[in-house]
Amino acid sequence: MNAQIEKLYAIAGKKKRHILGLMSGTSLDGLDVALCEIEGSGASTRLILKNFSTKNYSATFKARVREVFSQRQADLQTICLLNEWLGEKHAEIVNHCLEEWGVKKEEVDLIASHGQTIYHAPKHLHPQDEFGNGTLQIGDGDHIAVKTGIITISDFRQKHIAAGGEGAPLAAYGDYLLFKEKDTNVILLNIGGIANLTYLPIEGHMFSTDIGPGNTLMDAWMQQNFSMFSFDENAFIARAGNIHDGLLSALKENDFFKLPFPKTTGPELFSLDYLYAAQKKSGTSSISINDTMATLNKFTADAICDAINQLSSRKGKTKVYVSGGGMHNILLMEHLIKNIRNATIDSTAEKNIHPDAKEAILFAILANECVAGNADSFVSGIKNFPAIAMGKISFPN
């Protein structure tokens, strides 16, 4: 037997596995690195977060990725080179974190790498009948495995699409294993670049769905107007402005919001071009930067509230657990607390899951299911939730 396969077999048979989850989202703010101790699999999964860190990307790093990020047309050579370069950069971050934490690589069983999404193309967002759903993440797993010396599982989204899903959101799999409750409807709200939620009802089918923009439009507007800042820290700019009802109404006029759950989207739709079109339609191109930001903040909040209020009106009590970078936007959270009905709102910390680490943790769980679980852990026959294990395996040598 190949020595690496034999090692993987031994890892799969362990009572507990130490898995390092890596997550880099559409906000491009940095790499979340979560070292998890995971016992069991499926419904018996138990997880302890041992170490967590977010390593911010440099301005140069962000600029290089943005050359191809959500671009309909991009240089093929650049994509090719970035795929390997980003894998190596993530490996460097992993090695640095392990050294910082005093953890030897031999103590880590697996790395679970989400990679960096550079384009997401669900069927409803492209007009080409001969093609189905598509998505592309860069940051090659082989490079991470070789540079760290740790077996790496990556490229999770392709299996999801191959099995009939849209490739997103994948958080539902971990949410289902960690957060399901018998007597409460649970909504896991993640506010990253795109806002998404997982709905775990007392009765009926669960699902995971994108809602609309999270931080993506606000961040893009900030970066367009303030080169030194990548996001609106403490909602300073938004608070200095006033919501423009005409622009807000125009922003909401898109067929995506009329689609039934579950659905997916990305910065490919909710880009600055989306904002410019709404400004033109509402005659608001000349309103202030602050007023535009205030309106974008409210647009994001309203999209989230509209989605959650559809679900919280159903039978039984509902709890909303929030995670992701958007939960640190004070004004956005004020809008949510004020306008979400029939539900309590808490951080995922209430369930002992670090809210900033949640996405990285969930990919560690997917890696655990890949090697130690089976598809029987998940409910079959639910739209966009194929009962599968996901991930491609890369060996260090």
URHU-V225866 format. One record per pair of residues at least 4 apart in sequence whose ideal C-beta (glycine too) atoms are under 7 Angstrom apart, sorted by sequence separation. I is the first residue (numbers start at 1). J is the second residue. D is the distance in whole Angstrom. If there is no record, write none. Layout:
i/j/d
I/J/D
I/J/D
This chain:
i/j/d
1/5/6
2/6/7
3/7/6
4/8/6
5/9/6
6/10/7
7/11/6
8/12/6
9/13/7
40/44/4
41/45/6
57/61/4
59/63/6
60/64/7
61/65/7
62/66/6
65/69/5
74/78/6
75/79/7
76/80/6
77/81/6
78/82/6
79/83/6
81/85/6
82/86/5
83/87/7
84/88/6
85/89/6
86/90/6
87/91/6
88/92/7
89/93/7
90/94/6
91/95/6
92/96/6
93/97/6
94/98/6
95/99/6
96/100/6
97/101/6
103/107/5
121/125/6
141/145/6
142/146/6
143/147/6
144/148/6
156/160/7
157/161/7
158/162/6
159/163/6
161/165/6
171/175/5
172/176/6
173/177/7
174/178/6
175/179/5
176/180/6
191/195/5
213/217/5
215/219/5
216/220/6
217/221/6
218/222/6
219/223/6
220/224/6
221/225/6
222/226/6
232/236/6
235/239/5
236/240/7
237/241/7
244/248/6
245/249/6
246/250/7
247/251/6
248/252/7
249/253/7
255/259/7
259/263/5
265/269/5
267/271/6
270/274/5
272/276/6
273/277/6
274/278/7
275/279/6
276/280/6
277/281/6
278/282/6
287/291/5
288/292/7
289/293/6
290/294/6
291/295/6
292/296/6
293/297/6
294/298/7
295/299/6
296/300/7
297/301/6
298/302/6
299/303/7
300/304/7
301/305/6
302/306/6
303/307/7
304/308/6
305/309/6
306/310/7
308/312/6
309/313/6
323/327/6
329/333/6
330/334/6
331/335/7
332/336/7
333/337/6
334/338/6
335/339/6
336/340/5
346/350/4
349/353/7
354/358/7
357/361/5
358/362/6
359/363/7
360/364/7
361/365/7
362/366/7
363/367/7
364/368/6
365/369/6
366/370/6
367/371/7
368/372/6
369/373/4
373/377/5
1/6/5
40/45/5
57/62/5
74/79/6
98/103/5
103/108/7
121/126/5
126/131/7
145/150/6
160/165/4
161/166/7
181/186/5
201/206/6
232/237/5
243/248/6
252/257/6
265/270/7
269/274/6
279/284/5
280/285/6
287/292/6
322/327/5
340/345/6
348/353/4
349/354/7
353/358/5
368/373/7
11/17/6
40/46/6
68/74/4
145/151/6
161/167/5
180/186/7
190/196/5
200/206/5
232/238/6
279/285/4
312/318/4
326/332/6
327/333/6
349/355/6
24/31/5
38/45/6
39/46/4
67/74/7
98/105/6
145/152/4
160/167/5
179/186/5
199/206/6
222/229/6
223/230/6
311/318/7
348/355/5
378/385/7
380/387/4
144/152/5
189/197/5
199/207/6
222/230/7
337/345/6
347/355/5
353/361/6
369/377/7
379/387/7
22/31/6
23/32/4
38/47/5
123/132/6
179/188/6
188/197/6
222/231/6
256/265/6
336/345/7
378/387/4
68/78/6
123/133/5
157/167/4
160/170/6
187/197/5
188/198/4
198/208/4
222/232/5
348/358/5
22/33/6
36/47/6
37/48/4
67/78/6
68/79/5
122/133/5
141/152/5
157/168/7
219/230/6
36/48/7
187/199/6
196/208/7
197/209/6
219/231/5
308/320/6
375/387/4
20/33/7
21/34/4
36/49/6
37/50/5
121/134/4
141/154/3
157/170/7
175/188/5
196/209/6
218/231/7
256/269/6
375/388/5
36/50/7
68/82/6
121/135/7
141/155/6
156/170/6
186/200/4
196/210/5
197/211/6
218/232/6
375/389/6
20/35/5
21/36/6
34/49/6
35/50/5
120/135/5
196/211/6
222/237/7
374/389/7
35/51/4
185/201/5
194/210/5
195/211/4
215/231/7
373/389/6
18/35/7
19/36/5
65/82/7
94/111/7
119/136/5
171/188/7
185/202/6
195/212/6
34/52/5
64/82/7
117/135/7
118/136/6
137/155/6
184/202/7
195/213/7
18/37/6
19/38/6
33/52/7
171/190/6
183/202/6
194/213/7
195/214/4
370/389/5
33/53/5
117/137/5
118/138/6
137/157/6
180/200/5
194/214/5
320/340/7
327/347/7
369/389/5
370/390/6
16/37/6
17/38/5
116/137/6
179/200/6
193/214/6
370/391/4
16/38/7
32/54/5
33/55/7
115/137/3
116/138/5
135/157/5
192/214/5
193/215/5
194/216/6
16/39/5
90/113/6
114/137/7
115/138/6
116/139/5
175/198/4
191/214/4
192/215/7
193/216/4
320/343/5
322/345/6
15/39/6
30/54/5
31/55/5
115/139/4
176/200/7
191/215/7
318/342/6
319/343/7
320/344/7
366/390/6
367/391/6
30/55/5
171/196/7
175/200/7
318/343/4
319/344/5
320/345/5
321/346/6
322/347/6
323/348/5
366/391/6
30/56/4
113/139/6
135/161/6
172/198/5
321/347/7
322/348/7
29/56/7
30/57/5
169/196/4
171/198/6
251/278/5
319/346/7
321/348/5
29/57/7
61/89/7
113/141/6
133/161/5
250/278/4
312/340/7
327/355/6
28/57/6
312/341/6
313/342/6
321/350/7
86/116/6
176/206/6
312/342/4
321/351/6
113/144/6
247/278/6
250/281/5
301/332/6
305/336/6
309/340/6
312/343/4
135/167/4
247/279/6
250/282/4
300/332/6
304/336/6
308/340/5
309/341/5
323/355/4
111/144/6
133/166/5
135/168/7
249/282/7
322/355/7
28/62/5
133/167/6
172/206/7
297/331/6
301/335/3
305/339/4
247/282/5
297/332/6
301/336/6
305/340/5
308/343/7
323/358/4
172/208/3
246/282/4
28/65/6
111/148/6
171/208/6
247/284/4
298/335/6
55/93/5
246/284/6
301/339/7
111/150/5
113/152/6
115/154/6
169/208/5
110/150/7
115/155/6
244/284/6
28/69/7
110/151/5
111/152/4
112/153/5
113/154/4
169/210/6
108/150/5
114/156/7
168/210/7
105/148/6
110/153/6
244/287/6
53/97/5
105/149/5
122/166/5
212/256/7
105/150/6
212/257/7
257/303/7
120/167/7
241/288/6
244/291/5
248/295/5
252/299/7
120/168/6
224/272/6
247/295/5
251/299/5
69/118/5
70/119/6
90/139/6
241/290/3
242/291/5
51/101/5
68/118/5
240/290/4
241/291/4
248/298/6
65/116/6
216/267/5
220/271/7
243/294/5
244/295/5
248/299/6
51/103/7
86/138/5
87/139/5
91/143/6
209/261/4
220/272/5
237/289/7
241/293/6
242/294/6
243/295/5
86/139/4
87/140/4
91/144/5
95/148/6
209/262/4
210/263/6
212/265/7
217/270/6
237/290/6
241/294/4
87/141/7
90/144/6
94/148/5
207/261/6
208/262/6
209/263/6
210/264/5
216/270/5
221/275/7
83/138/4
88/143/5
207/262/5
210/265/5
238/293/4
243/298/5
82/138/6
83/139/7
84/140/5
87/143/3
91/147/3
237/293/5
238/294/5
83/140/5
87/144/5
91/148/5
213/270/4
212/270/7
217/275/6
31/90/6
79/138/7
84/143/5
88/147/6
238/297/4
33/93/7
33/94/7
232/293/6
31/93/5
235/297/7
33/97/5
225/289/5
22/90/6
35/103/7
194/265/6
221/292/6
194/266/6
221/293/6
20/94/6
193/267/6
218/293/7
221/296/6
218/296/5
217/296/5
218/297/6
218/300/7
217/300/7
214/300/6
213/300/5
20/108/5
18/107/6
22/111/7
18/108/5
19/109/6
22/112/7
24/114/6
213/303/7
18/109/5
19/110/5
20/111/5
21/112/5
22/113/5
23/114/5
26/117/6
212/303/4
17/109/5
20/112/7
22/114/6
24/116/5
211/303/6
239/331/6
17/110/7
19/112/6
211/304/6
238/331/5
235/329/6
169/264/7
235/330/5
168/264/5
211/307/5
234/330/6
235/331/4
235/332/7
11/109/5
166/264/4
11/110/7
195/300/7
195/303/7
195/304/5
197/307/7
214/324/7
215/325/6
197/308/7
215/326/5
199/311/5
214/326/5
201/314/7
202/316/5
189/304/7
189/308/7
187/308/6
262/383/6
262/384/4
187/311/6
185/314/7
47/178/7
185/316/5
187/318/6
189/320/6
191/322/7
195/326/7
45/177/5
184/316/7
185/317/7
189/321/7
192/324/5
45/178/7
184/317/6
185/318/4
186/319/6
187/320/5
188/321/5
189/322/5
190/323/5
191/324/4
192/325/6
43/177/7
190/324/4
191/325/7
192/326/7
42/177/7
124/259/7
184/319/5
186/321/7
191/326/3
191/327/6
125/265/7
122/264/5
179/321/7
8/151/6
125/268/6
120/264/7
125/269/6
120/266/4
120/268/6
119/268/7
27/192/6
26/192/6
27/193/4
25/192/4
26/193/3
25/193/6
26/194/6
190/358/7
190/359/7
179/351/6
206/379/7
178/353/7
207/382/6
206/382/7
207/383/7
205/382/5
207/384/7
208/385/7
207/385/6
174/361/7
27/215/5
171/359/7
174/362/3
177/365/6
26/216/6
171/362/5
174/365/4
27/219/6
174/366/7
173/366/6
70/266/7
170/366/7
70/267/4
70/268/5
29/230/7
70/271/7
176/378/7
173/378/7
156/363/7
156/366/6
172/385/6
153/367/4
153/370/5
166/384/6
165/384/5
165/385/7
165/386/5
164/386/5
163/386/4
163/388/5
160/386/7
159/388/6
160/390/6
159/390/4
156/390/4
156/391/5
155/391/7
154/391/7
155/392/5
153/391/4
154/392/6
153/392/7
26/266/7
153/393/6
154/394/7
26/267/6
151/393/7
152/394/4
151/395/6
151/396/7
150/396/7
149/396/5
114/363/5
145/394/4
145/395/6
146/396/6
112/363/4
141/392/6
145/396/5
112/364/5
142/394/5
141/394/4
112/366/6
112/367/3
110/367/5
110/371/7
29/325/7
27/325/6
52/354/6
54/356/6
49/354/6
52/357/4
49/357/6
49/361/7
47/361/7
45/365/7
34/357/4
32/356/7
32/357/6
36/361/6
34/360/4
38/364/7
32/359/6
33/360/7
34/361/5
38/365/7
41/368/6
32/360/4
36/364/4
41/369/6
34/364/6
38/368/5
41/372/4
42/373/5
41/373/4
25/359/7
43/377/6
42/377/3
23/359/4
41/377/7
23/360/4
22/360/6
21/360/4
21/361/6
23/363/6
22/363/7
21/363/5
21/364/3
19/364/4
19/367/5
19/368/6
17/368/6
17/372/7
12/371/5
11/371/6
12/372/5
8/371/7
4/395/4
